[in-house]
Each structure stands twice: as structure tokens, then as C-alpha cells.
Amino acid sequence: MTAMTRAVRFDQYGGRDELSIADVDVPVPAPGQGSDFAGVVVGTGAELLGWTWERAGHAE
């Protein structure tokens, strides 16, 4: 049995009327994927514990 999830999809460009909800297969990350982060950090809170340029997880 394939794992399924729901996603908002569009088949052509347009307004909100082009959006629909669809059942899709859960994507499986390829090697090297799964912890990507995109953006620019412009500020942090007082409770920031550290930073690394290496791959890391925050689960304990």
C-alpha cells in the first residue's frame, strides 16, 4: 500500500479558482535531500542555542 497525503494543486496558471485538493503519494526524499533550508536570517531570539553550517537536527 502506498502512503497518501493531500496537497493543494494547480493545473494551469490563474487565480484561486485554479487550486484544488488532491490525494497524492507521499514524496520520498532522495539521498542528500530532506533538510534543506532556504532564506535569509535577519534576526534571532534570545534563546538561540547555536549555529552550524553542517547538517544537523534539533531533536533530542
Secondary structure, DSSP 4 states (H G I P E B T S, - for coil): ---EEEEEEESSSSSGGGEEEEEEEPP-PPTT-S----S------TT-----SS------
